[in-house]
Amino acid sequence: MPKQKTHRASAKRFSFTKTGKVKRACAYKSHILTKKTTKRTRKLRKGAYATDTEAKMIRKLVPYK
């Protein structure tokens, strides 16, 4: 059986912890920041973890990480 191809866009966006959780960046941080409060943009800098359902899909896209 041939090897699976890694989805390169997903590989660049997500990383995995040693325990198997999927780390991701917060959305809504790229543009139109003037109307967002300073508190909100500061909180968006922190990373977050993908939900179990999302993590399942991400693991299929990035099989060798």
PDB file of N, CA, C and O in Angstrom:
ATOM      1  N   MET A   1       0.832  -1.184   0.000  1.00  0.00           N
ATOM      2  CA  MET A   1       0.000   0.000   0.000  1.00  0.00           C
ATOM      3  C   MET A   1       0.886   1.261   0.000  1.00  0.00           C
ATOM      4  O   MET A   1       1.834   1.341   0.781  1.00  0.00           O
ATOM      5  N   PRO A   2       0.588   2.239  -0.863  1.00  0.00           N
ATOM      6  CA  PRO A   2       1.431   3.425  -0.919  1.00  0.00           C
ATOM      7  C   PRO A   2       1.277   4.322   0.305  1.00  0.00           C
ATOM      8  O   PRO A   2       0.298   4.238   1.046  1.00  0.00           O
ATOM      9  N   LYS A   3       2.265   5.172   0.490  1.00  0.00           N
ATOM     10  CA  LYS A   3       2.217   6.109   1.616  1.00  0.00           C
ATOM     11  C   LYS A   3       1.121   7.141   1.397  1.00  0.00           C
ATOM     12  O   LYS A   3       0.761   7.454   0.261  1.00  0.00           O
ATOM     13  N   GLN A   4       0.596   7.665   2.497  1.00  0.00           N
ATOM     14  CA  GLN A   4      -0.375   8.753   2.405  1.00  0.00           C
ATOM     15  C   GLN A   4       0.369  10.064   2.212  1.00  0.00           C
ATOM     16  O   GLN A   4       1.490  10.226   2.694  1.00  0.00           O
ATOM     17  N   LYS A   5      -0.256  10.995   1.509  1.00  0.00           N
ATOM     18  CA  LYS A   5       0.347  12.317   1.347  1.00  0.00           C
ATOM     19  C   LYS A   5      -0.118  13.213   2.482  1.00  0.00           C
ATOM     20  O   LYS A   5      -1.283  13.184   2.877  1.00  0.00           O
ATOM     21  N   THR A   6       0.803  14.005   2.998  1.00  0.00           N
ATOM     22  CA  THR A   6       0.490  14.960   4.048  1.00  0.00           C
ATOM     23  C   THR A   6      -0.141  16.195   3.423  1.00  0.00           C
ATOM     24  O   THR A   6       0.349  16.698   2.412  1.00  0.00           O
ATOM     25  N   HIS A   7      -1.216  16.684   4.010  1.00  0.00           N
ATOM     26  CA  HIS A   7      -1.852  17.920   3.573  1.00  0.00           C
ATOM     27  C   HIS A   7      -0.987  19.073   4.073  1.00  0.00           C
ATOM     28  O   HIS A   7      -1.001  19.399   5.260  1.00  0.00           O
ATOM     29  N   ARG A   8      -0.232  19.690   3.159  1.00  0.00           N
ATOM     30  CA  ARG A   8       0.794  20.656   3.546  1.00  0.00           C
ATOM     31  C   ARG A   8       0.234  21.885   4.261  1.00  0.00           C
ATOM     32  O   ARG A   8       0.863  22.395   5.188  1.00  0.00           O
ATOM     33  N   ALA A   9      -0.921  22.360   3.851  1.00  0.00           N
ATOM     34  CA  ALA A   9      -1.523  23.536   4.495  1.00  0.00           C
ATOM     35  C   ALA A   9      -1.837  23.234   5.958  1.00  0.00           C
ATOM     36  O   ALA A   9      -1.626  24.076   6.830  1.00  0.00           O
ATOM     37  N   SER A  10      -2.338  22.035   6.222  1.00  0.00           N
ATOM     38  CA  SER A  10      -2.659  21.630   7.594  1.00  0.00           C
ATOM     39  C   SER A  10      -1.394  21.438   8.418  1.00  0.00           C
ATOM     40  O   SER A  10      -1.359  21.779   9.600  1.00  0.00           O
ATOM     41  N   ALA A  11      -0.365  20.896   7.800  1.00  0.00           N
ATOM     42  CA  ALA A  11       0.898  20.659   8.503  1.00  0.00           C
ATOM     43  C   ALA A  11       1.521  21.972   8.967  1.00  0.00           C
ATOM     44  O   ALA A  11       2.172  22.018  10.011  1.00  0.00           O
ATOM     45  N   LYS A  12       1.320  23.043   8.191  1.00  0.00           N
ATOM     46  CA  LYS A  12       1.862  24.346   8.560  1.00  0.00           C
ATOM     47  C   LYS A  12       1.032  25.023   9.651  1.00  0.00           C
ATOM     48  O   LYS A  12       1.561  25.819  10.427  1.00  0.00           O
ATOM     49  N   ARG A  13      -0.252  24.714   9.712  1.00  0.00           N
ATOM     50  CA  ARG A  13      -1.154  25.394  10.646  1.00  0.00           C
ATOM     51  C   ARG A  13      -1.270  24.737  12.015  1.00  0.00           C
ATOM     52  O   ARG A  13      -1.537  25.416  13.006  1.00  0.00           O
ATOM     53  N   PHE A  14      -1.075  23.444  12.079  1.00  0.00           N
ATOM     54  CA  PHE A  14      -1.289  22.715  13.329  1.00  0.00           C
ATOM     55  C   PHE A  14      -0.020  22.039  13.815  1.00  0.00           C
ATOM     56  O   PHE A  14       0.822  21.619  13.020  1.00  0.00           O
ATOM     57  N   SER A  15       0.105  21.940  15.137  1.00  0.00           N
ATOM     58  CA  SER A  15       1.202  21.170  15.713  1.00  0.00           C
ATOM     59  C   SER A  15       0.623  20.277  16.798  1.00  0.00           C
ATOM     60  O   SER A  15      -0.483  20.512  17.286  1.00  0.00           O
ATOM     61  N   PHE A  16       1.370  19.261  17.166  1.00  0.00           N
ATOM     62  CA  PHE A  16       0.879  18.265  18.106  1.00  0.00           C
ATOM     63  C   PHE A  16       1.688  18.280  19.394  1.00  0.00           C
ATOM     64  O   PHE A  16       2.907  18.446  19.371  1.00  0.00           O
ATOM     65  N   THR A  17       1.007  18.107  20.506  1.00  0.00           N
ATOM     66  CA  THR A  17       1.690  18.016  21.787  1.00  0.00           C
ATOM     67  C   THR A  17       2.132  16.575  22.003  1.00  0.00           C
ATOM     68  O   THR A  17       1.746  15.687  21.243  1.00  0.00           O
ATOM     69  N   LYS A  18       2.930  16.338  23.023  1.00  0.00           N
ATOM     70  CA  LYS A  18       3.391  14.980  23.323  1.00  0.00           C
ATOM     71  C   LYS A  18       2.233  14.072  23.741  1.00  0.00           C
ATOM     72  O   LYS A  18       2.277  12.859  23.539  1.00  0.00           O
ATOM     73  N   THR A  19       1.198  14.678  24.327  1.00  0.00           N
ATOM     74  CA  THR A  19       0.049  13.880  24.770  1.00  0.00           C
ATOM     75  C   THR A  19      -0.928  13.599  23.636  1.00  0.00           C
ATOM     76  O   THR A  19      -1.875  12.833  23.811  1.00  0.00           O
ATOM     77  N   GLY A  20      -0.704  14.220  22.461  1.00  0.00           N
ATOM     78  CA  GLY A  20      -1.558  13.939  21.312  1.00  0.00           C
ATOM     79  C   GLY A  20      -2.595  14.996  21.020  1.00  0.00           C
ATOM     80  O   GLY A  20      -3.389  14.842  20.092  1.00  0.00           O
ATOM     81  N   LYS A  21      -2.606  16.073  21.797  1.00  0.00           N
ATOM     82  CA  LYS A  21      -3.550  17.155  21.519  1.00  0.00           C
ATOM     83  C   LYS A  21      -3.065  17.941  20.308  1.00  0.00           C
ATOM     84  O   LYS A  21      -1.877  17.948  19.985  1.00  0.00           O
ATOM     85  N   VAL A  22      -4.016  18.604  19.643  1.00  0.00           N
ATOM     86  CA  VAL A  22      -3.681  19.387  18.456  1.00  0.00           C
ATOM     87  C   VAL A  22      -3.726  20.865  18.812  1.00  0.00           C
ATOM     88  O   VAL A  22      -4.759  21.377  19.242  1.00  0.00           O
ATOM     89  N   LYS A  23      -2.593  21.551  18.628  1.00  0.00           N
ATOM     90  CA  LYS A  23      -2.523  22.983  18.919  1.00  0.00           C
ATOM     91  C   LYS A  23      -2.845  23.767  17.654  1.00  0.00           C
ATOM     92  O   LYS A  23      -2.478  23.367  16.549  1.00  0.00           O
ATOM     93  N   ARG A  24      -3.538  24.893  17.833  1.00  0.00           N
ATOM     94  CA  ARG A  24      -3.885  25.751  16.711  1.00  0.00           C
ATOM     95  C   ARG A  24      -3.832  27.208  17.143  1.00  0.00           C
ATOM     96  O   ARG A  24      -3.841  27.511  18.336  1.00  0.00           O
ATOM     97  N   ALA A  25      -3.778  28.101  16.175  1.00  0.00           N
ATOM     98  CA  ALA A  25      -3.803  29.531  16.470  1.00  0.00           C
ATOM     99  C   ALA A  25      -5.255  29.995  16.505  1.00  0.00           C
ATOM    100  O   ALA A  25      -6.130  29.354  15.923  1.00  0.00           O
ATOM    101  N   CYS A  26      -5.507  31.098  17.181  1.00  0.00           N
ATOM    102  CA  CYS A  26      -6.856  31.658  17.222  1.00  0.00           C
ATOM    103  C   CYS A  26      -7.150  32.394  15.918  1.00  0.00           C
ATOM    104  O   CYS A  26      -6.256  32.977  15.306  1.00  0.00           O
ATOM    105  N   ALA A  27      -8.396  32.359  15.508  1.00  0.00           N
ATOM    106  CA  ALA A  27      -8.826  33.039  14.285  1.00  0.00           C
ATOM    107  C   ALA A  27      -9.131  34.509  14.578  1.00  0.00           C
ATOM    108  O   ALA A  27      -9.108  34.941  15.730  1.00  0.00           O
ATOM    109  N   TYR A  28      -9.416  35.267  13.521  1.00  0.00           N
ATOM    110  CA  TYR A  28      -9.817  36.694  13.596  1.00  0.00           C
ATOM    111  C   TYR A  28      -8.698  37.608  14.083  1.00  0.00           C
ATOM    112  O   TYR A  28      -8.972  38.601  14.757  1.00  0.00           O
ATOM    113  N   LYS A  29      -7.451  37.298  13.760  1.00  0.00           N
ATOM    114  CA  LYS A  29      -6.328  38.103  14.225  1.00  0.00           C
ATOM    115  C   LYS A  29      -5.563  38.736  13.055  1.00  0.00           C
ATOM    116  O   LYS A  29      -4.559  39.410  13.284  1.00  0.00           O
ATOM    117  N   SER A  30      -6.008  38.537  11.815  1.00  0.00           N
ATOM    118  CA  SER A  30      -5.202  38.966  10.671  1.00  0.00           C
ATOM    119  C   SER A  30      -5.462  40.391  10.205  1.00  0.00           C
ATOM    120  O   SER A  30      -4.514  41.097   9.863  1.00  0.00           O
ATOM    121  N   HIS A  31      -6.713  40.838  10.179  1.00  0.00           N
ATOM    122  CA  HIS A  31      -6.996  42.198   9.696  1.00  0.00           C
ATOM    123  C   HIS A  31      -8.266  42.740  10.347  1.00  0.00           C
ATOM    124  O   HIS A  31      -8.942  42.036  11.097  1.00  0.00           O
ATOM    125  N   ILE A  32      -8.575  43.987  10.053  1.00  0.00           N
ATOM    126  CA  ILE A  32      -9.682  44.745  10.667  1.00  0.00           C
ATOM    127  C   ILE A  32      -9.543  44.708  12.192  1.00  0.00           C
ATOM    128  O   ILE A  32     -10.482  44.360  12.909  1.00  0.00           O
ATOM    129  N   LEU A  33      -8.359  45.073  12.666  1.00  0.00           N
ATOM    130  CA  LEU A  33      -8.084  45.029  14.099  1.00  0.00           C
ATOM    131  C   LEU A  33      -8.457  46.323  14.809  1.00  0.00           C
ATOM    132  O   LEU A  33      -8.475  46.368  16.039  1.00  0.00           O
ATOM    133  N   THR A  34      -8.756  47.381  14.047  1.00  0.00           N
ATOM    134  CA  THR A  34      -9.044  48.675  14.670  1.00  0.00           C
ATOM    135  C   THR A  34     -10.342  48.644  15.468  1.00  0.00           C
ATOM    136  O   THR A  34     -10.441  49.284  16.515  1.00  0.00           O
ATOM    137  N   LYS A  35     -11.330  47.913  14.985  1.00  0.00           N
ATOM    138  CA  LYS A  35     -12.610  47.861  15.702  1.00  0.00           C
ATOM    139  C   LYS A  35     -12.622  46.847  16.846  1.00  0.00           C
ATOM    140  O   LYS A  35     -13.527  46.858  17.680  1.00  0.00           O
ATOM    141  N   LYS A  36     -11.613  45.971  16.883  1.00  0.00           N
ATOM    142  CA  LYS A  36     -11.525  44.992  17.970  1.00  0.00           C
ATOM    143  C   LYS A  36     -10.800  45.622  19.156  1.00  0.00           C
ATOM    144  O   LYS A  36      -9.840  46.373  18.981  1.00  0.00           O
ATOM    145  N   THR A  37     -11.259  45.317  20.339  1.00  0.00           N
ATOM    146  CA  THR A  37     -10.661  45.910  21.532  1.00  0.00           C
ATOM    147  C   THR A  37      -9.252  45.364  21.755  1.00  0.00           C
ATOM    148  O   THR A  37      -8.905  44.286  21.272  1.00  0.00           O
ATOM    149  N   THR A  38      -8.456  46.118  22.487  1.00  0.00           N
ATOM    150  CA  THR A  38      -7.081  45.709  22.782  1.00  0.00           C
ATOM    151  C   THR A  38      -7.073  44.409  23.571  1.00  0.00           C
ATOM    152  O   THR A  38      -6.233  43.537  23.349  1.00  0.00           O
ATOM    153  N   LYS A  39      -8.008  44.294  24.484  1.00  0.00           N
ATOM    154  CA  LYS A  39      -8.128  43.086  25.305  1.00  0.00           C
ATOM    155  C   LYS A  39      -8.393  41.860  24.427  1.00  0.00           C
ATOM    156  O   LYS A  39      -7.817  40.791  24.627  1.00  0.00           O
ATOM    157  N   ARG A  40      -9.283  42.051  23.452  1.00  0.00           N
ATOM    158  CA  ARG A  40      -9.644  40.954  22.554  1.00  0.00           C
ATOM    159  C   ARG A  40      -8.464  40.521  21.690  1.00  0.00           C
ATOM    160  O   ARG A  40      -8.209  39.325  21.548  1.00  0.00           O
ATOM    161  N   THR A  41      -7.739  41.483  21.108  1.00  0.00           N
ATOM    162  CA  THR A  41      -6.600  41.131  20.259  1.00  0.00           C
ATOM    163  C   THR A  41      -5.479  40.493  21.066  1.00  0.00           C
ATOM    164  O   THR A  41      -4.766  39.623  20.567  1.00  0.00           O
ATOM    165  N   ARG A  42      -5.325  40.923  22.305  1.00  0.00           N
ATOM    166  CA  ARG A  42      -4.312  40.342  23.183  1.00  0.00           C
ATOM    167  C   ARG A  42      -4.651  38.883  23.479  1.00  0.00           C
ATOM    168  O   ARG A  42      -3.763  38.031  23.494  1.00  0.00           O
ATOM    169  N   LYS A  43      -5.918  38.596  23.711  1.00  0.00           N
ATOM    170  CA  LYS A  43      -6.345  37.221  23.981  1.00  0.00           C
ATOM    171  C   LYS A  43      -6.205  36.326  22.751  1.00  0.00           C
ATOM    172  O   LYS A  43      -5.989  35.121  22.875  1.00  0.00           O
ATOM    173  N   LEU A  44      -6.328  36.921  21.567  1.00  0.00           N
ATOM    174  CA  LEU A  44      -6.206  36.156  20.324  1.00  0.00           C
ATOM    175  C   LEU A  44      -4.768  35.730  20.028  1.00  0.00           C
ATOM    176  O   LEU A  44      -4.541  34.835  19.214  1.00  0.00           O
ATOM    177  N   ARG A  45      -3.796  36.369  20.687  1.00  0.00           N
ATOM    178  CA  ARG A  45      -2.394  35.991  20.495  1.00  0.00           C
ATOM    179  C   ARG A  45      -2.113  34.590  21.022  1.00  0.00           C
ATOM    180  O   ARG A  45      -1.282  33.867  20.472  1.00  0.00           O
ATOM    181  N   LYS A  46      -2.800  34.216  22.076  1.00  0.00           N
ATOM    182  CA  LYS A  46      -2.596  32.892  22.676  1.00  0.00           C
ATOM    183  C   LYS A  46      -3.067  31.801  21.726  1.00  0.00           C
ATOM    184  O   LYS A  46      -3.975  32.010  20.922  1.00  0.00           O
ATOM    185  N   GLY A  47      -2.453  30.660  21.827  1.00  0.00           N
ATOM    186  CA  GLY A  47      -2.886  29.518  21.037  1.00  0.00           C
ATOM    187  C   GLY A  47      -4.073  28.843  21.696  1.00  0.00           C
ATOM    188  O   GLY A  47      -4.487  29.220  22.792  1.00  0.00           O
ATOM    189  N   ALA A  48      -4.611  27.853  21.027  1.00  0.00           N
ATOM    190  CA  ALA A  48      -5.735  27.100  21.569  1.00  0.00           C
ATOM    191  C   ALA A  48      -5.598  25.650  21.109  1.00  0.00           C
ATOM    192  O   ALA A  48      -4.748  25.322  20.281  1.00  0.00           O
ATOM    193  N   TYR A  49      -6.435  24.808  21.652  1.00  0.00           N
ATOM    194  CA  TYR A  49      -6.442  23.401  21.254  1.00  0.00           C
ATOM    195  C   TYR A  49      -7.666  23.115  20.398  1.00  0.00           C
ATOM    196  O   TYR A  49      -8.739  23.670  20.631  1.00  0.00           O
ATOM    197  N   ALA A  50      -7.503  22.259  19.419  1.00  0.00           N
ATOM    198  CA  ALA A  50      -8.617  21.848  18.573  1.00  0.00           C
ATOM    199  C   ALA A  50      -9.521  20.906  19.373  1.00  0.00           C
ATOM    200  O   ALA A  50      -9.058  20.184  20.256  1.00  0.00           O
ATOM    201  N   THR A  51     -10.802  20.928  19.053  1.00  0.00           N
ATOM    202  CA  THR A  51     -11.737  20.030  19.725  1.00  0.00           C
ATOM    203  C   THR A  51     -11.457  18.594  19.286  1.00  0.00           C
ATOM    204  O   THR A  51     -10.727  18.368  18.321  1.00  0.00           O
ATOM    205  N   ASP A  52     -12.030  17.637  19.988  1.00  0.00           N
ATOM    206  CA  ASP A  52     -11.800  16.227  19.673  1.00  0.00           C
ATOM    207  C   ASP A  52     -12.247  15.882  18.253  1.00  0.00           C
ATOM    208  O   ASP A  52     -11.585  15.117  17.553  1.00  0.00           O
ATOM    209  N   THR A  53     -13.377  16.456  17.838  1.00  0.00           N
ATOM    210  CA  THR A  53     -13.897  16.193  16.494  1.00  0.00           C
ATOM    211  C   THR A  53     -12.966  16.750  15.433  1.00  0.00           C
ATOM    212  O   THR A  53     -12.671  16.079  14.444  1.00  0.00           O
ATOM    213  N   GLU A  54     -12.502  17.983  15.637  1.00  0.00           N
ATOM    214  CA  GLU A  54     -11.572  18.605  14.683  1.00  0.00           C
ATOM    215  C   GLU A  54     -10.245  17.867  14.666  1.00  0.00           C
ATOM    216  O   GLU A  54      -9.662  17.657  13.602  1.00  0.00           O
ATOM    217  N   ALA A  55      -9.761  17.470  15.844  1.00  0.00           N
ATOM    218  CA  ALA A  55      -8.477  16.783  15.962  1.00  0.00           C
ATOM    219  C   ALA A  55      -8.470  15.474  15.175  1.00  0.00           C
ATOM    220  O   ALA A  55      -7.457  15.097  14.586  1.00  0.00           O
ATOM    221  N   LYS A  56      -9.595  14.799  15.174  1.00  0.00           N
ATOM    222  CA  LYS A  56      -9.731  13.534  14.438  1.00  0.00           C
ATOM    223  C   LYS A  56      -9.494  13.768  12.940  1.00  0.00           C
ATOM    224  O   LYS A  56      -8.781  12.999  12.295  1.00  0.00           O
ATOM    225  N   MET A  57     -10.091  14.825  12.396  1.00  0.00           N
ATOM    226  CA  MET A  57      -9.938  15.155  10.976  1.00  0.00           C
ATOM    227  C   MET A  57      -8.517  15.602  10.664  1.00  0.00           C
ATOM    228  O   MET A  57      -7.956  15.249   9.627  1.00  0.00           O
ATOM    229  N   ILE A  58      -7.940  16.384  11.574  1.00  0.00           N
ATOM    230  CA  ILE A  58      -6.582  16.909  11.372  1.00  0.00           C
ATOM    231  C   ILE A  58      -5.560  15.782  11.351  1.00  0.00           C
ATOM    232  O   ILE A  58      -4.603  15.824  10.579  1.00  0.00           O
ATOM    233  N   ARG A  59      -5.758  14.774  12.197  1.00  0.00           N
ATOM    234  CA  ARG A  59      -4.828  13.631  12.228  1.00  0.00           C
ATOM    235  C   ARG A  59      -4.841  12.851  10.923  1.00  0.00           C
ATOM    236  O   ARG A  59      -3.829  12.269  10.531  1.00  0.00           O
ATOM    237  N   LYS A  60      -5.991  12.839  10.248  1.00  0.00           N
ATOM    238  CA  LYS A  60      -6.064  12.179   8.941  1.00  0.00           C
ATOM    239  C   LYS A  60      -5.305  12.983   7.886  1.00  0.00           C
ATOM    240  O   LYS A  60      -4.677  12.417   6.991  1.00  0.00           O
ATOM    241  N   LEU A  61      -5.374  14.310   8.004  1.00  0.00           N
ATOM    242  CA  LEU A  61      -4.700  15.179   7.043  1.00  0.00           C
ATOM    243  C   LEU A  61      -3.178  15.191   7.250  1.00  0.00           C
ATOM    244  O   LEU A  61      -2.412  15.320   6.295  1.00  0.00           O
ATOM    245  N   VAL A  62      -2.758  15.056   8.511  1.00  0.00           N
ATOM    246  CA  VAL A  62      -1.321  15.093   8.851  1.00  0.00           C
ATOM    247  C   VAL A  62      -0.965  13.761   9.517  1.00  0.00           C
ATOM    248  O   VAL A  62      -0.846  13.702  10.741  1.00  0.00           O
ATOM    249  N   PRO A  63      -0.794  12.699   8.736  1.00  0.00           N
ATOM    250  CA  PRO A  63      -0.629  11.363   9.327  1.00  0.00           C
ATOM    251  C   PRO A  63       0.735  11.087   9.962  1.00  0.00           C
ATOM    252  O   PRO A  63       0.824  10.257  10.867  1.00  0.00           O
ATOM    253  N   TYR A  64       1.796  11.759   9.515  1.00  0.00           N
ATOM    254  CA  TYR A  64       3.136  11.381   9.983  1.00  0.00           C
ATOM    255  C   TYR A  64       3.746  12.373  10.961  1.00  0.00           C
ATOM    256  O   TYR A  64       4.970  12.486  11.032  1.00  0.00           O
ATOM    257  N   LYS A  65       2.934  13.087  11.709  1.00  0.00           N
ATOM    258  CA  LYS A  65       3.473  14.068  12.655  1.00  0.00           C
ATOM    259  C   LYS A  65       3.316  13.568  14.063  1.00  0.00           C
ATOM    260  O   LYS A  65       3.709  14.251  15.009  1.00  0.00           O
TER     261      LYS A  65
END
